[in-house]
Amino acid sequence: MSARDKHRDEPEATLVWERPEPTRKAAPEPLSRERIVRAAIAIADAEGLPAVSLRNVGAALSAGPMRLYGYVATKEELLDLMVDAVYGEMVPARTPRGDWRKALRAIAHRMRRTAGDHPWFVDLVGGRPHIGPHALAHMETTLASLSSTAGFEEIDAIMQAVGTVNAYVLGALRAQKTERQAELDTGMDEQQWQTATSPYMHRMLATGRYPLLGRVVREANHPSPDVVFDRGLDCVLDGIAARFVR
């Protein structure tokens, strides 16, 4: 019976967060979940999520994939552990209180910065909530940053505000990731792409059918991604203030 089958047959289907690690055995390269997760993150950072497999992680640790099954039963568990480790990088040393805008802004920037270090992270966020210990700590800290503000007495109000900020940040991150992927696919950065498509755009705008797009080309400032992100976040926070804050 394989290690994977053994885990499936166990009567208590404990989640990976609570399942004990195997007893340490003498080996040239001792394993742990932490080492496995660190190796998997390094592979994902360097080569992308498709390169993450128990075989590749095992090779990076000079261990066969069967040894890894004692620590993670499936690739899905490994991905969950990777996501939770990244959430751990976003948990502040202390819970920010008092200025809810400052707190949410700091949380948004921390998520953006951390996701920039791990571009694959945004692909694994969404769907069911993440329930690893670091993800729970991140959510608890985020909720606590609003809990002492007038207007956020109801937990539903806090959840609405936090969810709105998270949705904005994830949308911005996915847009940036799509841009980076477009550069990889076409071999052209933004400036090169604009130069290549400029003659076509000028011909289309000259038809007069796209007057507002013409204004975008002629009059828009096209600020840096950092400025765009901050301005969009300001709009989100202004909307939250108008709806909830007294």
LUMZA-549416 format. One line per 8 residues: their letters; for each residue x, y, z of C-alpha. Coordinates in steps of 0.02 Angstrom, whole numbers, plus 50000, padded with zeros to 5 digits. Each point is the difference from the previous one (the first is absolute). Layout:
N
a	X Y Z | ...
This chain:
246
msardkhr	50000 50000 50000 | 50070 50169 49951 | 50015 50145 50121 | 49865 50090 49903 | 49879 49853 50016 | 50040 49985 50184 | 49948 50181 50029 | 49839 49972 49904
depeatlv	49957 49847 50105 | 50027 50086 50168 | 49833 50016 50094 | 50036 50178 50058 | 50016 50107 49844 | 50103 50135 50084 | 50049 50150 49896 | 50183 50026 49961
werpeptr	50008 50143 50125 | 49966 49881 50146 | 50073 49836 49936 | 50162 49956 50091 | 50158 49988 49897 | 50086 49830 49987 | 50127 49956 50132 | 50170 50067 49951
kaapepls	50115 49866 49933 | 50185 50006 49972 | 50029 50050 49820 | 50127 50097 49899 | 49871 50138 49977 | 49867 50002 50139 | 49831 50062 49943 | 49865 50108 50076
rerivraa	49843 50082 49933 | 50085 50168 50016 | 50147 49947 49891 | 49883 49922 49872 | 49894 50158 49991 | 50152 50113 49986 | 50067 49895 49857 | 49831 50001 49911
iaiadaeg	49987 50190 50017 | 50176 50021 49930 | 49952 49896 49848 | 49837 50095 49974 | 50088 50168 50016 | 50132 49951 49872 | 49900 49895 49877 | 49815 50025 50035
lpavslrn	49866 49888 50074 | 50002 49868 49860 | 50177 49954 50054 | 49943 49957 50177 | 49981 49813 50024 | 50046 49880 50139 | 50130 49925 49884 | 50083 50169 49964
vgaalsag	49993 50053 50182 | 50073 49833 50052 | 50141 50021 49874 | 50038 50173 50070 | 50014 49921 50173 | 50097 49847 49941 | 49853 49891 50052 | 49886 49885 49905
pmrlygyv	49816 50051 49984 | 49945 49853 50107 | 50091 50076 50149 | 49899 50159 49977 | 49833 49908 50012 | 50027 49980 50186 | 49993 50190 50017 | 49877 50048 49862
atkeelld	49877 49874 49931 | 49956 50092 49839 | 50059 50144 49893 | 49844 50095 50055 | 50060 49991 50180 | 50169 50066 49945 | 49919 50147 49911 | 49897 50037 50156
lmvdavyg	50158 50002 50105 | 50086 50115 49875 | 49856 50124 50002 | 49998 49998 50190 | 50187 50033 50007 | 49976 50154 49891 | 49859 50061 50112 | 50125 49984 50141
emvpartp	50107 50132 49913 | 49852 50121 50002 | 49955 49990 50185 | 50061 50159 50086 | 50097 49991 50162 | 49856 50086 50090 | 49818 50037 49961 | 49980 50177 49931
rgdwrkal	49862 50094 50091 | 49930 50176 50005 | 50015 50059 49819 | 49898 49878 49896 | 50052 50079 49833 | 50183 49990 50044 | 49978 49820 50057 | 49909 49943 49843
raiahrmr	50123 50093 49889 | 50146 49913 50087 | 49915 49831 49981 | 49967 50031 49815 | 50180 50053 49966 | 50070 49854 50098 | 49895 49879 49897 | 50053 50083 49837
rtagdhpw	50183 49998 50049 | 49997 49819 50057 | 49905 49942 49846 | 50132 50090 49896 | 50131 49889 50082 | 49894 49845 49963 | 49906 50033 49836 | 49918 49827 50006
fvdlvggr	49912 50043 50163 | 49858 50095 49916 | 49956 49844 49898 | 49964 49904 50160 | 49894 50133 50087 | 49813 49992 49979 | 49862 49874 50021 | 49987 49929 50175
phigphal	50085 50098 50140 | 50174 49945 50047 | 50001 49926 50174 | 50183 49970 50038 | 50066 50076 50162 | 50089 50144 49913 | 49849 50038 49890 | 49889 50003 50154
ahmettla	50123 50115 50090 | 50002 50116 49850 | 49811 50008 49994 | 49986 50025 50188 | 50124 50144 49994 | 49909 50078 49853 | 49830 49990 50084 | 50071 50067 50163
slsstagf	50067 50155 49912 | 49819 50060 49976 | 49920 49932 50157 | 50024 50156 50106 | 49938 50125 49869 | 49828 50081 50013 | 49892 49934 49860 | 50075 49826 50006
eeidaimq	49909 49935 50153 | 49918 49864 49895 | 50114 49860 49943 | 49910 49999 49832 | 50057 50180 49971 | 50180 49952 50038 | 49989 49850 49883 | 49927 50109 49861
avgtvnay	50139 50129 50015 | 50140 49871 50010 | 49927 49899 49857 | 49989 50155 49890 | 50182 50046 50029 | 50056 49821 49971 | 49901 49992 49838 | 50081 50160 49938
vlgalraq	50175 49942 50044 | 49978 49829 49920 | 49926 50079 49844 | 50148 50117 49985 | 50122 49858 50028 | 49917 49891 49867 | 50006 50145 49876 | 50185 50025 50032
kterqael	50032 49813 49983 | 49907 49999 49835 | 50110 50142 49938 | 50158 49906 50049 | 49935 49843 49915 | 49963 50101 49842 | 50181 50058 49998 | 50059 49820 50014
dtgmdeqq	49880 49942 49863 | 50040 50139 49876 | 50181 50035 50044 | 49957 50187 50008 | 49988 50113 50151 | 49862 50132 50013 | 50099 50134 49908 | 50048 49883 49859
wqtatspy	49820 49940 49982 | 49935 50179 49992 | 50128 50043 49866 | 49953 49848 49897 | 49812 50034 50010 | 50009 50190 49987 | 49970 50014 49810 | 49844 49892 50012
mhrmlatg	49932 50099 50149 | 50027 50165 49911 | 49905 49936 49847 | 49855 49939 50108 | 49990 50163 50100 | 50005 50102 49839 | 49832 49924 49952 | 49916 50105 50135
rypllgrv	49906 49851 50069 | 50096 49998 50164 | 50004 50179 50068 | 50024 49954 50182 | 50138 49877 49961 | 50080 50140 49902 | 49998 50108 50156 | 50083 49858 50096
vreanhps	50142 49996 49874 | 50020 50190 49990 | 49960 50060 50176 | 50018 49860 50129 | 50153 50008 50112 | 50028 49811 50007 | 50081 49999 50174 | 50110 49860 50066
pdvvfdrg	49921 49838 50064 | 50039 50052 50179 | 49905 50163 49979 | 49855 49913 49914 | 49989 49874 50142 | 50000 50136 50134 | 49868 50104 49912 | 49887 49851 49977
ldcvldgi	50023 49952 50182 | 49953 50178 50051 | 49838 49982 49902 | 49961 49837 50089 | 50038 50073 50172 | 49897 50156 49962 | 49852 49889 49957 | 50020 49902 50161
aarfvr	50009 50162 50100 | 49843 50068 49916 | 49902 49842 50037 | 50056 49951 50174 | 50105 50127 50094 | 49915 50127 50113
